[in-house]
Amino acid sequence: MKKRHKQKLVIISIILFVMFNAPFLLLFNKHEKLFGLPMIYTYIFGVWFFASVASFLVFKKYDE
């Protein structure tokens, strides 16, 4: 894997660190529900899902 592809994974990791930090989590800590789940669960699983897809695309596209 080339250096620029590793850099993309580092950027994804930094974004995940910020998105799972307390200030962002507290924005979604509400009693309202989305799809029958509390907002915080929807946010956590949504971020996790999109991070998994982004990582998969980086690995699949740039696996050499």
VOSEGU-6688 format. One record per residue: x, z, y of N, C-alpha, C in turn; residue in three letters. Coordinates in Angstrom, 3 decimals, always signed. Each point is the difference from the previous one (the first is absolute). Layout:
% VOSEGU-6688
> X,Z,Y,X,Z,Y,X,Z,Y,ALA;
...
***
This chain:
% VOSEGU-6688
> +0.858,+0.000,-1.173,-0.858,+0.000,+1.173,+0.905,+0.000,+1.238,MET;
> -0.342,-0.822,+0.942,+0.813,-0.126,+1.207,-0.260,+1.150,+0.959,LYS;
> +0.906,+0.106,+0.949,-0.070,+1.114,+0.941,-1.274,-0.054,+0.842,LYS;
> -0.417,-1.165,+0.412,-1.189,-0.089,+0.853,-1.270,+0.401,-0.745,ARG;
> -0.003,-0.208,-1.317,-1.155,+0.408,-0.790,-0.026,+1.513,-0.168,HIS;
> +1.174,+0.588,-0.139,+0.086,+1.459,-0.049,-0.447,+0.599,+1.334,LYS;
> +0.329,-0.685,+1.085,-0.411,+0.478,+1.321,-1.520,-0.016,+0.134,GLN;
> -0.649,-0.971,-0.577,-1.471,-0.043,+0.040,-0.590,+1.194,-0.733,LYS;
> +0.598,+0.373,-1.117,-0.482,+1.165,-0.733,+0.263,+1.295,+0.762,LEU;
> +1.100,+0.058,+0.720,+0.286,+1.180,+0.828,-1.015,+0.099,+1.129,VAL;
> -0.351,-1.116,+0.590,-1.009,-0.003,+1.072,-1.351,+0.466,-0.542,ILE;
> -0.369,-0.461,-1.191,-1.252,+0.455,-0.615,+0.046,+1.506,-0.227,ILE;
> +1.143,+0.514,-0.447,+0.140,+1.437,-0.238,-0.128,+0.803,+1.288,SER;
> +0.588,-0.485,+1.069,-0.089,+0.703,+1.288,-1.440,-0.007,+0.507,ILE;
> -0.675,-1.126,-0.128,-1.398,-0.078,+0.424,-0.852,+0.967,-0.816,ILE;
> +0.251,+0.085,-1.310,-0.740,+0.937,-0.841,+0.271,+1.441,+0.399,LEU;
> +1.237,+0.312,+0.327,+0.333,+1.350,+0.439,-0.792,+0.377,+1.244,PHE;
> -0.095,-0.931,+0.925,-0.750,+0.255,+1.233,-1.497,+0.102,-0.287,VAL;
> -0.514,-0.885,-0.836,-1.439,-0.014,-0.277,-0.465,+1.219,-0.783,MET;
> +0.881,+0.599,-0.808,-0.366,+1.187,-0.769,+0.427,+1.292,+0.690,PHE;
> +0.443,-0.083,+1.228,+0.380,+1.187,+0.754,-1.240,+0.686,+0.558,ASN;
> +0.134,+1.263,+0.340,-1.144,+0.825,+0.398,-0.825,-0.565,+1.161,ALA;
> +0.590,-0.490,+1.085,-0.855,-0.476,+1.102,-0.945,-1.130,-0.406,PRO;
> +0.471,-0.930,-0.824,-0.873,-1.086,-0.438,-1.047,+0.497,-0.990,PHE;
> +0.390,+0.893,-0.881,-0.970,+0.538,-0.955,-1.098,+0.788,+0.703,LEU;
> +0.358,+0.726,+1.046,-0.989,+0.798,+0.724,-0.999,-0.868,+0.766,LEU;
> +0.367,-1.227,+0.327,-0.943,-0.908,+0.649,-1.183,-0.323,-0.899,LEU;
> +0.231,+0.022,-1.309,-1.039,-0.382,-0.953,-0.598,+1.195,-0.734,PHE;
> +0.337,+1.197,+0.415,-0.528,+1.204,-0.627,-1.357,+0.335,+0.626,ASN;
> -1.013,-0.779,-0.361,-1.345,+0.147,+0.553,-0.994,+0.190,-1.134,LYS;
> -1.193,+0.451,+0.338,-1.029,+0.231,-1.001,-0.794,-1.261,-0.321,HIS;
> +0.201,-1.060,+0.755,-0.724,-1.235,-0.277,+0.498,-0.620,-1.303,GLU;
> -0.863,-0.782,-0.608,+0.357,-0.620,-1.275,+0.018,-1.514,+0.138,LYS;
> +0.888,-0.601,-0.734,+0.121,-1.451,-0.063,+0.067,-0.366,-1.473,LEU;
> -0.899,-0.844,-0.457,-0.115,-0.363,-1.417,-0.263,+1.227,-0.873,PHE;
> -0.636,+1.010,+0.546,-0.327,+1.200,-0.750,+1.131,+1.001,-0.118,GLY;
> +1.136,-0.287,+0.613,+1.153,+0.901,-0.030,+0.284,+0.501,+1.408,LEU;
> +0.552,+1.199,+0.128,+0.410,+0.463,+1.331,+1.039,-0.948,+0.603,PRO;
> +0.047,-0.064,+1.295,+0.891,-0.930,+0.703,+1.470,+0.183,-0.384,MET;
> +0.427,+1.237,-0.201,+1.412,+0.251,-0.301,+0.390,-0.638,-1.333,ILE;
> -0.900,+0.079,-1.005,+0.305,-0.610,-1.295,+0.019,-1.524,+0.106,TYR;
> -0.934,-0.533,+0.743,-0.044,-1.444,+0.191,+1.276,-0.480,+0.694,THR;
> +0.457,+0.736,+1.003,+1.223,-0.353,+0.718,+1.221,+0.060,-0.927,TYR;
> +0.134,+1.093,-0.735,+1.163,+0.175,-0.868,+0.052,-1.093,-1.063,ILE;
> -1.132,-0.228,-0.679,+0.003,-1.014,-1.046,+0.116,-1.410,+0.563,PHE;
> -0.531,-0.232,+1.197,+0.138,-1.306,+0.633,+1.444,-0.301,+0.369,GLY;
> +0.672,+0.959,+0.600,+1.409,-0.183,+0.359,+0.841,-0.175,-1.256,VAL;
> -0.283,+0.790,-1.012,+0.742,-0.096,-1.253,-0.197,-1.381,-0.633,TRP;
> -1.235,-0.493,+0.003,-0.292,-1.305,-0.582,+0.740,-1.116,+0.736,PHE;
> -0.072,-0.006,+1.325,+0.664,-1.062,+0.760,+1.521,+0.095,-0.096,PHE;
> +0.538,+1.204,-0.128,+1.442,+0.148,-0.192,+0.416,-0.539,-1.364,ALA;
> -0.822,+0.233,-1.001,+0.295,-0.517,-1.334,-0.036,-1.521,-0.007,SER;
> -0.977,-0.571,+0.660,-0.102,-1.459,+0.067,+1.181,-0.584,+0.770,VAL;
> +0.368,+0.613,+1.105,+1.130,-0.503,+0.787,+1.300,+0.090,-0.795,ALA;
> +0.214,+1.095,-0.692,+1.205,+0.140,-0.825,+0.003,-1.019,-1.134,SER;
> -1.143,-0.190,-0.616,-0.108,-0.989,-1.076,+0.349,-1.393,+0.508,PHE;
> -0.515,-0.347,+1.163,+0.285,-1.332,+0.548,+1.472,-0.176,+0.318,LEU;
> +0.638,+1.038,+0.532,+1.431,-0.096,+0.293,+0.784,-0.180,-1.295,VAL;
> -0.337,+0.786,-1.025,+0.719,-0.118,-1.264,-0.262,-1.337,-0.694,PHE;
> -1.238,-0.428,+0.017,-0.345,-1.250,-0.699,+0.596,-1.221,+0.708,LYS;
> -0.080,-0.004,+1.315,+0.448,-1.168,+0.752,+1.528,-0.095,+0.067,LYS;
> +0.661,+1.140,+0.079,+1.435,-0.010,+0.254,+0.823,+0.491,-1.180,TYR;
> -0.584,+0.080,-1.181,+0.761,+0.421,-1.174,+0.910,-1.143,-0.425,ASP;
> +1.280,+0.261,+0.076,+0.991,-1.041,-0.308,+1.002,+0.497,-1.010,GLU;
***
